Amino acid sequence: METAPAAPIRASDRLHFVLIPLMAQGHMIPIFDIARILGRRRITTTIYTTPMNATRFRLTMSRNSDLGLPVRLVEVPFASDEVGLPYGCENLDALPSPDLLRKFHCALEKMQAPVEAHLRDQGPPPSCIISDLAVFWTVEIARKFNVPRLIFNGMSCFSRLVCSNVEEHLRRAPEYYSSLADSEQFEVPGMPIGFKLRKSQLPKIFGMLPNLGDFRAKVDEAEKTAQGLIINSFDELEDGCVSLYEKAIGQRIWCIGPVLMCNKTRVDRLNRGNKVASDEADRCIEWLDGMGPGTVVYACLGSLCRLVPAQLMELGKGLEASNRPFIWVVKTAENERTWELEKLLKDYNFEERTRGRGFLIRGWAPQLAILSHRSIGAFLTHCGWNSTLEGLCSGLPMITWPLFAEQFVNEAMVVDVLRVGVRVGVETAVKFGQEAKLGVLVKEGEVLRAIEEVMSSGEKGEERRKRAVELAEKGRTAAEEGGGSSYSNLTHLIQFIICELESRSKM
């Protein structure tokens, strides 16, 4: 297919934005939020994903329909059988082993043909492609339809700038990093506010799995040739990092977050991200309604948490030892680790010992609805960027337990820069598939210490809570219609797309 001439477009014409996320909950949830935000601007939006992932967002799409928003969800097949993936492995959280990552990305790449065919045959033609950083094959689709392509990056500008600065420093002074011990701290170069990381905490872009190098190269090239980046953050939170990162990469950046703010009602917050049994969600909220303001600790380590059961039990025992009410989300899957954790919980008589003040959620939790409840006083989090934003925008101090990727960088932002969090004390990243080698890194006492520090009524605790509330207000203001920084940034992005299309139509 040859490149088509772009049709002339006026600002008043109906735009059609195509969104293609990576199939991982932390990547998909903000994409669906972005679609709703664009829909409220009366921009037609189409999201492409696979059947299993589409099922998770049925309630979200039903709500979009109720609101009269022009948001479509199109299912395309996932080539699981063709590449040798087990049935149902259409999301990263369903992969039982890191050995399957390459097959997953091969199946992801095979989505290009059906997406392209649907765009060609079903219309309307796209005005813009917004794809996840990992979905590199949208380069070809954008070229064939002669439309601009933007990258959605699920990280903050702060963490991206850290990665960029460290990579640049690594190129200039490789001997410095090679001489560092894994546990040794170093000052992160070129940041507006100084802080330190350990070598073992660097995002694994510095040590990718060996069988994914060719995919990494394609991702890097796709990012370099994009017309710009969309970031789920807001200028006031980034504090100068946006302009520094723009300068570092030579591309435009639009911060349009926190996109979670589009979930304005309790129903929206309950349904965000996955289907939750209505009776279970109601029971959770009813339980929270019976607790005092700011008294409950909410603990969730994310949908990709693979910590060994013995480590998770230390977390549970720390929650128990705090003598405070808590909600603890534990991952469920039909595998040996889940069964082992359930046995440990049963043998310890955990639920009976914490009856009345402990609430266990097995599987997906309506996290945004929980965090925004008046009874929540602190958030124990893995520091994934979505969870970090949710905690910040709920005005909550955080207990940080990062696992991998850029989560240690997010922890530094929360604890050292924003000063709204307390570390649980993890020093080493968990490598996918090697969790058993690390074993137990955090003991019950360390969990208890962090909880007590965050929940304390002393001067430091009060100041931490005050800063958290102020950040939440800044997030709300950024997303406000009319004058917020992120609202204005989205307006500028839309105008950029219109100008790009007008320019291409004249070529």
C-alpha positions in Angstrom: 0.0 0.0 0.0 1.4 3.4 -1.0 1.3 6.5 1.1 -2.1 8.2 0.7 -2.4 12.0 0.4 -3.9 13.4 3.6 -7.4 14.8 3.0 -7.8 18.5 3.6 -9.0 19.2 7.1 -10.4 22.2 8.9 -10.5 22.7 12.6 -14.3 22.2 12.5 -14.0 18.8 10.8 -14.5 15.6 12.9 -11.1 14.2 14.0 -10.5 10.5 14.5 -7.8 9.5 16.9 -6.7 5.9 16.9 -5.3 4.5 20.2 -3.3 1.3 20.5 -2.1 0.3 24.0 0.3 -2.4 25.1 -1.7 -5.2 26.7 -0.8 -4.6 30.4 -3.2 -3.1 32.9 -0.8 -0.2 33.8 -0.7 0.7 30.1 -4.3 0.1 29.1 -6.1 2.0 31.9 -4.7 5.4 31.1 -5.3 4.8 27.4 -9.0 4.3 28.1 -9.0 7.4 30.3 -7.4 9.4 27.4 -10.1 8.1 25.1 -12.8 9.4 27.4 -11.1 12.8 27.7 -10.9 13.0 23.9 -14.5 11.9 23.7 -15.5 14.8 25.9 -13.8 17.1 23.4 -16.1 15.5 20.7 -13.2 13.7 19.0 -14.0 10.3 17.7 -11.7 7.8 19.2 -11.1 4.1 18.4 -9.2 1.8 20.7 -7.8 -1.5 19.3 -7.1 -4.5 21.6 -7.7 -8.2 21.8 -10.9 -10.1 22.9 -9.7 -10.9 26.4 -8.6 -7.4 27.1 -11.7 -5.9 25.7 -13.7 -8.0 28.2 -12.0 -6.2 31.1 -13.2 -2.8 29.9 -16.8 -3.7 29.0 -18.2 -1.6 31.9 -15.9 1.3 31.0 -17.2 1.2 27.4 -20.8 0.9 28.5 -20.3 4.0 30.7 -18.8 5.9 27.7 -21.9 4.9 25.7 -24.2 6.1 28.5 -22.4 9.5 28.4 -22.8 9.7 24.6 -19.1 9.8 24.0 -17.8 8.9 20.5 -15.4 6.2 21.8 -15.2 2.8 19.9 -13.5 -0.4 21.0 -12.5 -2.8 18.2 -11.3 -6.3 18.9 -8.6 -7.9 16.8 -7.3 -11.4 17.1 -4.2 -12.2 19.1 -2.0 -14.9 17.5 -1.5 -17.0 20.6 -1.7 -20.4 18.9 0.4 -19.2 16.0 3.4 -18.1 18.1 3.0 -20.8 20.8 1.5 -19.0 23.7 -0.9 -20.7 26.1 -4.5 -19.9 25.7 -5.6 -16.7 27.4 -2.1 -15.1 27.5 -3.3 -11.8 26.0 -2.0 -9.6 28.8 1.4 -9.4 30.4 -0.2 -10.2 33.8 -1.3 -13.6 32.4 2.2 -14.7 31.4 3.4 -17.5 33.6 7.1 -17.1 32.7 9.5 -14.5 31.3 10.5 -17.1 28.7 7.2 -16.2 26.9 7.9 -12.5 26.6 9.3 -12.9 23.1 6.3 -14.9 21.9 4.0 -12.3 23.4 5.7 -9.5 21.5 5.6 -11.6 18.3 1.9 -12.0 18.7 1.6 -8.3 19.5 3.4 -7.5 16.2 1.0 -9.7 14.3 -1.9 -7.3 15.3 -0.6 -4.8 12.7 -2.3 -6.5 9.7 -5.9 -6.7 11.2 -5.7 -3.2 12.7 -4.5 -1.8 9.3 -7.3 -3.7 7.4 -10.0 -2.5 9.8 -8.8 1.1 9.4 -8.7 0.8 5.6 -12.1 -1.0 5.2 -14.3 0.2 8.1 -13.4 3.9 8.4 -13.5 6.7 9.3 -9.9 7.3 8.2 -7.5 8.1 11.1 -6.4 11.7 11.8 -3.7 10.6 14.3 -2.2 7.4 15.7 -1.4 7.3 19.5 0.3 4.1 20.4 2.1 2.7 23.4 5.9 3.0 23.4 6.2 -0.8 22.9 3.8 -0.9 19.8 6.5 0.1 17.3 4.7 -1.2 14.2 2.3 1.8 14.2 5.2 3.5 12.4 4.1 1.7 9.2 0.4 2.3 9.7 0.9 6.1 10.2 3.1 6.2 7.1 0.5 4.4 4.9 -2.3 6.7 6.1 0.0 9.7 6.1 -1.0 10.9 9.5 0.9 12.0 12.6 2.0 9.5 15.2 2.4 10.2 18.8 3.9 7.9 21.5 2.0 7.4 24.8 4.7 6.9 27.4 3.3 5.4 30.7 6.2 6.9 32.7 6.6 10.4 34.1 8.9 13.0 32.6 10.9 12.8 35.8 11.6 9.1 35.4 12.3 9.5 31.7 14.7 12.3 32.4 16.5 10.1 35.0 16.9 7.3 32.4 18.0 9.7 29.7 20.6 11.5 32.0 22.0 8.2 33.3 22.2 6.7 29.8 24.1 9.8 28.6 26.4 9.8 31.6 27.0 6.0 31.0 28.1 6.7 27.5 30.5 9.5 28.6 31.9 7.7 31.7 31.3 3.9 31.4 34.1 3.2 33.8 32.3 5.1 36.5 29.3 2.7 36.4 31.3 -0.4 35.9 33.2 0.4 39.1 30.1 0.8 41.1 28.9 -2.1 43.3 25.2 -3.0 42.7 24.3 -1.8 46.2 26.3 1.4 46.0 24.5 4.7 45.8 25.3 7.4 43.2 24.0 10.9 42.6 21.7 11.0 39.6 23.1 13.6 37.2 21.3 16.6 35.7 18.1 16.7 37.8 16.5 19.8 39.2 16.6 18.4 42.7 19.5 16.1 43.7 18.8 12.5 44.9 20.6 9.2 44.9 19.8 5.7 43.5 21.6 2.4 43.8 23.0 0.7 40.7 20.7 -2.3 41.4 17.7 0.0 41.3 18.2 1.4 37.8 15.4 0.6 35.3 16.2 -2.5 33.3 16.6 -0.6 30.1 20.2 -0.9 31.2 20.0 -4.7 31.2 17.3 -6.0 28.9 16.5 -9.7 28.6 18.9 -11.0 26.0 16.2 -12.4 23.6 14.4 -9.0 23.2 17.3 -6.9 21.9 15.8 -6.7 18.4 12.5 -5.5 19.7 14.2 -2.9 21.9 16.0 -1.5 18.8 12.6 -1.2 16.9 11.0 0.5 19.9 13.9 3.0 20.2 13.6 3.8 16.5 9.9 4.2 16.6 10.2 6.6 19.5 12.8 8.8 17.7 10.6 9.2 14.6 7.4 10.0 16.4 5.9 13.6 16.2 5.9 13.8 20.0 5.2 12.2 23.3 2.0 12.2 25.5 2.7 11.9 29.2 0.2 11.1 31.9 1.4 13.7 34.3 1.0 17.5 34.9 3.5 20.3 34.6 3.2 21.4 38.2 4.2 17.9 39.4 7.1 17.6 37.0 8.7 20.9 38.2 10.9 21.7 35.2 11.5 18.1 34.0 9.3 18.5 31.0 11.4 21.2 29.3 14.6 19.4 30.3 13.4 16.1 28.8 12.2 17.9 25.6 15.7 19.3 25.2 17.3 16.0 25.9 15.3 14.1 23.2 14.5 17.0 20.8 10.8 16.2 20.6 7.6 17.8 21.8 5.9 16.6 24.9 2.4 17.1 26.1 1.5 16.4 29.7 -2.2 15.9 29.8 -2.7 14.2 33.1 -3.6 13.1 35.6 -6.0 11.4 33.2 -7.7 9.5 36.1 -9.5 12.8 36.8 -12.0 11.9 34.0 -13.5 9.4 36.4 -15.7 11.9 38.1 -18.3 9.6 39.7 -18.2 6.7 42.2 -19.5 4.4 39.4 -16.6 5.5 37.1 -14.0 4.9 39.9 -15.5 1.5 40.7 -15.5 0.3 37.1 -12.1 1.7 36.1 -9.6 -0.9 34.8 -11.4 -4.2 35.1 -14.7 -5.9 35.9 -15.2 -6.2 39.7 -18.1 -8.2 41.1 -20.7 -5.6 42.2 -21.4 -7.3 45.5 -17.7 -7.5 46.3 -17.1 -3.8 45.5 -20.2 -2.8 47.5 -19.0 -4.9 50.4 -15.6 -3.2 50.3 -17.0 0.3 50.2 -19.5 -0.5 52.9 -16.6 -1.8 55.1 -14.7 1.4 54.5 -17.8 3.4 55.4 -17.6 1.9 58.9 -14.0 3.0 59.5 -12.9 6.4 60.9 -11.5 9.1 58.6 -7.8 8.5 57.6 -7.4 5.3 59.6 -7.1 2.6 57.0 -3.9 1.4 55.3 -4.4 0.2 51.7 -1.8 -2.2 50.5 -1.5 -3.2 46.8 1.7 -4.2 45.0 0.2 -4.1 41.5 -1.1 -6.6 38.8 2.4 -7.8 37.9 3.6 -8.5 41.4 5.4 -11.9 41.5 6.9 -11.8 45.0 7.3 -15.2 46.7 4.6 -16.2 49.1 6.9 -16.0 52.1 7.6 -12.4 51.3 3.9 -11.6 50.9 3.3 -13.2 54.3 5.8 -10.8 55.9 3.8 -7.9 54.4 0.6 -9.4 55.8 2.1 -9.9 59.3 3.3 -6.3 59.3 -0.2 -5.1 58.5 -1.5 -7.3 61.4 1.2 -6.1 63.8 0.2 -2.4 63.1 -3.1 -3.0 64.9 -4.6 -0.6 62.3 -7.5 -1.4 59.9 -6.2 -2.3 56.5 -7.2 -3.5 53.0 -4.7 -5.9 51.4 -5.0 -6.9 47.7 -3.4 -10.2 46.9 -3.0 -11.4 43.3 -4.9 -14.5 42.2 -3.9 -17.0 39.5 -4.1 -20.7 38.9 -0.5 -21.4 39.8 1.6 -22.9 42.6 2.5 -19.6 44.2 -1.1 -18.6 44.7 -1.9 -22.0 46.2 1.2 -21.7 48.5 0.2 -18.2 49.7 -3.4 -19.4 50.4 -1.9 -22.3 52.5 0.3 -19.9 54.4 -2.6 -17.6 55.1 -4.7 -20.5 56.3 -2.0 -22.1 58.4 -1.4 -18.7 60.1 -5.1 -18.2 60.6 -4.6 -14.7 59.1 -8.2 -13.8 58.3 -9.4 -14.9 61.7 -6.6 -13.0 63.5 -7.4 -9.8 61.7 -11.2 -10.2 61.5 -13.0 -6.9 61.8 -10.0 -4.7 60.9 -8.6 -6.5 57.9 -10.2 -6.8 54.5 -8.6 -9.1 51.9 -9.3 -8.6 48.2 -8.3 -11.5 46.0 -7.7 -10.4 42.4 -8.6 -7.0 40.9 -9.5 -4.2 43.3 -11.4 -0.9 42.5 -8.3 1.0 43.5 -9.3 4.5 42.6 -12.6 4.1 44.4 -10.8 2.8 47.5 -8.0 5.5 47.5 -10.5 8.3 47.2 -12.5 7.1 50.2 -12.3 9.3 53.3 -11.2 6.3 55.5 -8.0 5.7 53.7 -5.0 7.2 55.6 -2.0 5.7 53.7 -1.2 3.8 50.5 1.4 1.0 50.5 2.4 0.8 46.9 4.8 -0.7 44.4 5.3 2.7 42.9 4.0 1.9 39.4 3.3 5.3 37.8 -0.4 4.8 37.6 -0.6 3.8 41.3 1.7 6.7 42.2 -0.5 9.2 40.5 -3.6 7.7 42.0 -2.1 8.0 45.5 -0.9 11.6 44.9 -4.2 12.7 43.4 -6.0 11.2 46.4 -3.9 13.3 48.7 -2.4 10.3 50.5 1.1 9.8 52.0 2.7 6.6 50.7 4.7 3.6 51.9 6.9 2.7 49.0 7.8 -0.9 48.0 9.1 -0.7 44.4 9.7 -4.0 42.5 11.2 -3.3 39.1 11.3 -1.1 36.0 11.3 2.6 36.8 9.5 2.1 40.2 12.6 2.9 42.2 12.9 6.2 40.4 9.2 6.9 41.2 10.0 6.0 44.8 12.8 8.6 44.8 10.3 11.2 43.5 7.7 10.4 46.1 10.2 10.2 49.1 13.1 12.5 48.3 11.6 15.1 45.9 7.9 15.5 46.9 8.5 14.3 50.5 5.2 12.5 50.8 6.4 9.0 51.3 8.4 6.6 53.5 10.5 3.7 52.2 9.8 0.2 53.4 13.5 -0.5 52.7 13.8 -2.5 49.4 17.2 -2.0 47.9 17.2 -4.4 44.9 15.0 -4.7 41.9 13.1 -8.0 41.4 13.9 -9.6 38.1 11.1 -11.2 36.2 11.4 -15.0 36.7 14.1 -14.7 39.4 11.9 -13.8 42.4 12.7 -17.1 44.2 16.4 -16.3 44.2 15.8 -13.1 46.1 13.4 -14.7 48.6 12.4 -12.5 51.5 13.9 -9.0 51.4 11.5 -7.1 53.7 10.6 -8.4 57.2 7.5 -7.8 59.2 9.2 -5.3 61.4 10.3 -3.1 58.5 6.7 -3.1 57.2 5.5 -2.1 60.7 8.1 0.6 61.0 7.0 2.2 57.7 3.3 2.1 58.6 3.9 3.7 62.0 6.0 6.4 60.5 3.5 7.3 57.8 0.4 7.1 60.1 2.0 8.9 63.0 0.4 12.1 64.4 3.7 13.8 64.9 5.0 17.0 63.2 6.7 15.1 60.3 3.6 13.0 59.7 1.3 16.1 59.6 3.6 17.9 57.3 3.8 14.9 55.0 0.0 14.7 54.9 -0.3 18.4 54.2 2.1 18.2 51.3 0.1 15.2 49.9 -3.2 17.2 50.1 -1.6 20.2 48.3 -0.3 18.0 45.5 -3.8 16.5 45.1 -5.2 20.0 44.7 -2.6 20.8 42.1 -3.6 17.7 40.1 -7.2 18.6 40.2 -6.5 22.1 39.1 -4.3 20.9 36.2 -7.1 18.9 34.8 -9.8 21.6 35.2 -11.7 22.4 32.1 -10.8 25.8 30.6 -7.7 26.9 32.5 -5.8 23.9 33.8 -2.3 23.3 32.5 -3.1 19.8 31.2 -6.4 20.9 29.7 -4.6 23.6 27.8 -1.8 21.2 26.8 -4.5 18.9 25.3 -5.9 21.8 23.4 -2.5 22.6 22.0 -2.0 18.9 21.1 -5.3 18.9 19.1 -4.3 22.1 17.3 -0.9 20.5 16.5 -2.6 17.5 14.9 -4.9 19.8 12.8 -1.9 21.8 11.6 0.0 18.7 10.8 -2.9 17.3 8.7 -3.3 20.6 6.9 0.4 20.7 6.1 0.4 17.1 4.8 -2.7 17.7 2.6 -0.7 20.4 0.7 2.3 18.1 0.0 
